[in-house]
């Protein structure tokens, strides 16, 4: 049975040997979606090696990173020695209520033992009328459907403790735990023709397949969804 210690050990092992990150264009897109709150920090829940923190810093947005893996945060600190980070579980964040103007979590909530508690924590530490952005995986991704159709199977989920839901199921789960979904975007991987920092081609076939999926996949069948959420304004007169 998976427990929080097991999840922490899994990710420490991953980051000790390598890292988990997406295309830099995703992080730049996410930063472009936020409405920065003046004199307020952005919190990245499940920040990993700090890819989003780097993009926030390059745009002069104050950012704080949280992750369960000390190995990941050690790498983040080597890249951004001045950045503020802490080791903690997303379901139990060591911050006061209403601490951050923006909270972002990219591909982390689905790995929590209790995703609903994690979303409530995001809502708790988010300032009134603050903005949260969550990236969450689709249980009916077109790529997986096609693999089942033609091969009779889909890819094994390699990460530990992963929950997959449809676009509407995630929206319902988010909204019953303290946030209001304002906008939903479909997200499919950016096609990458060359290996990082080289001119060596990765796989032309995979590049074409990813390119087609990126621009032709219906939103409801996207690989993942980006939820732009607001925290309801607190009514002090009640």
Backbone torsions as a table, in degrees:
resi	resn	phi	psi	omega
1	UNK	NA	132.7	-178.5
2	UNK	-76.0	134.8	173.6
3	UNK	-129.0	176.0	-175.7
4	UNK	-63.3	-37.1	178.3
5	UNK	-63.9	-39.2	178.2
6	UNK	-64.0	-39.5	178.1
7	UNK	-65.1	-43.4	178.6
8	UNK	-60.8	-45.7	-180.0
9	UNK	-63.2	-39.0	178.5
10	UNK	-58.0	-49.1	-176.8
11	UNK	-74.9	-31.0	173.5
12	UNK	-62.3	-39.3	177.6
13	UNK	-65.5	-41.0	179.0
14	UNK	-61.8	-49.1	-174.9
15	UNK	-77.0	-20.6	174.4
16	UNK	-66.4	-33.7	-176.4
17	UNK	-98.2	-25.0	-176.2
18	UNK	-164.6	-135.7	178.1
19	UNK	-159.3	173.4	174.1
20	UNK	-126.6	119.3	179.0
21	UNK	-156.0	160.1	-180.0
22	UNK	-106.2	-177.7	176.4
23	UNK	-64.6	140.9	-177.3
24	UNK	-58.7	-25.8	-179.9
25	UNK	-65.3	-28.9	175.5
26	UNK	-64.2	-48.4	-177.8
27	UNK	-62.3	-38.0	178.1
28	UNK	-67.8	-36.2	176.8
29	UNK	-65.6	-45.3	-179.9
30	UNK	-59.4	-45.0	179.2
31	UNK	-61.6	-36.3	-179.7
32	UNK	-69.2	-20.2	-177.6
33	UNK	-83.0	-21.6	-173.7
34	UNK	-79.5	150.6	170.7
35	UNK	-102.9	98.2	-174.4
36	UNK	-60.5	134.6	178.4
37	UNK	-94.2	122.2	-178.1
38	UNK	-55.7	141.9	177.2
39	UNK	56.4	35.4	-178.8
40	UNK	-139.7	148.5	-179.8
41	UNK	-88.0	154.1	169.1
42	UNK	-97.5	136.7	176.7
43	UNK	-110.6	128.3	174.8
44	UNK	-106.1	109.5	-178.6
45	UNK	-89.2	116.6	-173.4
46	UNK	81.9	48.5	-170.4
47	UNK	-73.2	-15.7	-179.7
48	UNK	59.2	-131.6	-177.4
49	UNK	-84.1	4.8	172.6
50	UNK	92.5	23.9	-178.4
51	UNK	-61.4	-43.6	178.4
52	UNK	-71.3	-37.6	178.2
53	UNK	-59.6	-38.4	179.1
54	UNK	-62.4	-45.0	-179.6
55	UNK	-66.7	-38.3	177.2
56	UNK	-63.5	-45.0	-179.5
57	UNK	-62.0	-38.0	-179.4
58	UNK	-66.6	-16.2	177.9
59	UNK	-108.6	17.6	177.4
60	UNK	59.6	35.2	174.6
61	UNK	-102.2	121.3	178.3
62	UNK	-64.7	129.7	-174.2
63	UNK	-137.1	149.3	-180.0
64	UNK	-129.5	135.6	-178.2
65	UNK	-112.4	141.9	177.0
66	UNK	-130.7	136.9	176.7
67	UNK	-155.7	155.6	177.2
68	UNK	-82.5	-12.4	-176.4
69	UNK	-100.2	115.8	176.3
70	UNK	-70.5	-25.1	177.2
71	UNK	-66.3	-41.5	178.3
72	UNK	-63.8	-44.8	-177.7
73	UNK	-68.9	-30.8	176.1
74	UNK	-62.9	-39.9	177.5
75	UNK	-69.3	-38.5	177.9
76	UNK	-61.5	-41.2	-179.2
77	UNK	-68.8	-29.3	177.3
78	UNK	-69.3	-33.8	178.5
79	UNK	-79.8	-40.2	-178.0
80	UNK	-129.5	78.7	-173.5
81	UNK	-60.4	-21.3	-177.1
82	UNK	-93.1	-5.7	-174.7
83	UNK	-73.9	147.9	179.0
84	UNK	-92.7	124.7	-179.6
85	UNK	-138.7	161.7	173.7
86	UNK	-151.2	149.4	176.0
87	UNK	-88.6	120.5	180.0
88	UNK	-166.6	161.1	174.7
89	UNK	-83.1	141.7	-179.9
90	UNK	-64.9	-23.5	178.3
91	UNK	-80.7	-12.1	-177.7
92	UNK	-140.4	77.0	-175.0
93	UNK	-86.5	135.4	-175.0
94	UNK	-83.9	49.8	-178.6
95	UNK	-127.1	153.1	176.3
96	UNK	-71.6	161.7	174.3
97	UNK	-58.5	147.1	173.3
98	UNK	57.4	44.0	-175.6
99	UNK	-91.1	-26.8	-170.6
100	UNK	-126.1	141.4	177.5
101	UNK	-75.7	-30.0	178.3
102	UNK	-138.6	139.1	174.1
103	UNK	-128.0	129.0	-179.5
104	UNK	-123.5	138.7	175.4
105	UNK	-141.5	112.0	-175.1
106	UNK	-109.3	104.6	175.7
107	UNK	68.7	34.7	-179.6
108	UNK	-120.2	-42.8	-173.6
109	UNK	-56.8	-35.7	-178.2
110	UNK	-68.2	-13.4	178.9
111	UNK	-97.8	-3.8	177.7
112	UNK	-69.0	148.1	172.2
113	UNK	-61.9	-34.7	179.7
114	UNK	-132.0	86.5	-179.0
115	UNK	-57.0	-34.2	-178.5
116	UNK	-67.2	-40.2	175.0
117	UNK	-63.0	-39.3	178.6
118	UNK	-61.3	-42.2	178.8
119	UNK	-67.9	-38.5	176.7
120	UNK	-63.3	-36.2	177.2
121	UNK	-66.5	-40.3	176.2
122	UNK	-60.4	-44.9	178.6
123	UNK	-64.5	-36.8	-178.0
124	UNK	-65.0	-45.8	-175.2
125	UNK	-83.1	-10.3	178.3
126	UNK	-79.7	138.1	178.8
127	UNK	-67.8	155.0	176.4
128	UNK	-55.5	128.1	-176.6
129	UNK	67.2	13.6	173.3
130	UNK	-72.3	173.8	-174.0
131	UNK	-122.0	135.4	176.3
132	UNK	-121.1	144.9	176.1
133	UNK	-126.8	124.4	-178.1
134	UNK	-120.7	133.6	173.8
135	UNK	-107.7	120.1	-171.9
136	UNK	-135.5	147.1	-173.4
137	UNK	-84.9	150.7	-177.3
138	UNK	-95.4	133.2	177.5
139	UNK	-79.2	-13.4	178.4
140	UNK	-122.5	55.0	177.9
141	UNK	-71.5	132.7	-176.9
142	UNK	-57.4	-39.3	179.5
143	UNK	-59.3	-40.5	177.8
144	UNK	-70.5	-38.1	178.6
145	UNK	-61.3	-43.3	179.9
146	UNK	-66.3	-36.4	178.0
147	UNK	-66.0	-39.3	176.5
148	UNK	-66.4	-41.2	-178.6
149	UNK	-61.3	-44.6	-173.3
150	UNK	-98.8	-23.5	-177.1
151	UNK	-118.0	-12.0	179.3
152	UNK	79.1	7.0	179.8
153	UNK	-155.1	166.6	176.6
154	UNK	-124.3	174.6	-178.7
155	UNK	-71.4	144.6	174.8
156	UNK	-70.0	139.8	173.8
157	UNK	-74.2	116.1	-174.4
158	UNK	-86.5	-21.5	179.0
159	UNK	-84.8	154.4	-176.2
160	UNK	-77.5	144.3	169.4
161	UNK	51.5	71.0	-177.7
162	UNK	-117.9	129.8	177.3
163	UNK	-107.2	132.8	176.9
164	UNK	-117.5	133.7	177.7
165	UNK	-138.2	166.4	175.1
166	UNK	-77.8	172.0	-179.5
167	UNK	-58.0	-46.0	-177.7
168	UNK	-71.9	-37.0	177.8
169	UNK	-62.0	-42.1	177.2
170	UNK	-65.3	-40.5	-179.5
171	UNK	-60.2	-45.1	179.9
172	UNK	-62.0	-44.4	-179.2
173	UNK	-62.9	-41.3	179.2
174	UNK	-63.8	-46.5	-172.6
175	UNK	-74.5	-22.0	176.8
176	UNK	-85.3	2.2	-179.9
177	UNK	-123.4	28.6	165.3
178	UNK	105.2	3.8	178.5
179	UNK	-123.5	156.8	176.1
180	UNK	-113.2	123.1	179.7
181	UNK	-79.2	122.1	-179.2
182	UNK	-99.1	-32.2	-176.3
183	UNK	-154.1	143.8	177.3
184	UNK	-127.7	127.9	175.5
185	UNK	-115.3	144.6	170.0
186	UNK	-82.6	143.7	177.0
187	UNK	-131.2	124.8	172.5
188	UNK	-123.1	151.6	-174.0
189	UNK	-54.1	143.3	172.5
190	UNK	-73.3	134.1	177.5
191	UNK	-68.8	135.3	-179.4
192	UNK	-126.3	112.3	-177.5
193	UNK	-82.6	-38.8	-175.2
194	UNK	-107.7	149.9	172.7
195	UNK	-65.4	150.0	-174.2
196	UNK	-55.5	128.6	175.8
197	UNK	63.4	22.5	177.4
198	UNK	-138.8	174.9	173.8
199	UNK	-109.5	16.1	178.4
200	UNK	-81.2	126.8	-177.3
201	UNK	-73.9	135.1	177.9
202	UNK	-71.7	-72.4	180.0
203	UNK	-158.9	114.8	-178.1
204	UNK	-64.5	-39.3	179.3
205	UNK	-62.7	-45.8	179.6
206	UNK	-66.0	-36.5	178.6
207	UNK	-61.2	-46.8	-179.2
208	UNK	-65.0	-42.2	179.3
209	UNK	-62.1	-44.0	179.9
210	UNK	-67.1	-38.6	178.8
211	UNK	-62.3	-45.5	179.0
212	UNK	-64.0	-42.2	179.7
213	UNK	-65.2	-36.9	-177.7
214	UNK	-61.5	-41.5	-170.4
215	UNK	-108.7	-10.8	-178.3
216	UNK	-114.7	-12.1	-177.2
217	UNK	-69.4	129.5	174.9
218	UNK	-60.8	147.1	-176.6
219	UNK	-55.3	-44.7	-176.6
220	UNK	-65.6	-16.8	-179.4
221	UNK	-110.4	16.9	179.8
222	UNK	-64.3	160.3	178.0
223	UNK	-62.5	-46.8	179.8
224	UNK	-141.2	168.2	178.0
225	UNK	-123.6	142.4	173.6
226	UNK	-106.0	118.7	179.9
227	UNK	-105.2	116.8	174.5
228	UNK	-94.6	117.7	-170.5
229	UNK	-124.1	154.7	174.3
230	UNK	-119.3	150.9	170.8
231	UNK	-93.8	130.2	-180.0
232	UNK	-57.3	146.0	177.5
233	UNK	-68.2	133.7	178.6
234	UNK	-73.7	127.1	178.3
235	UNK	-92.8	103.8	-176.9
236	UNK	-77.5	-8.6	-177.3
237	UNK	-92.1	-2.9	-177.7
238	UNK	-76.1	NA	NA
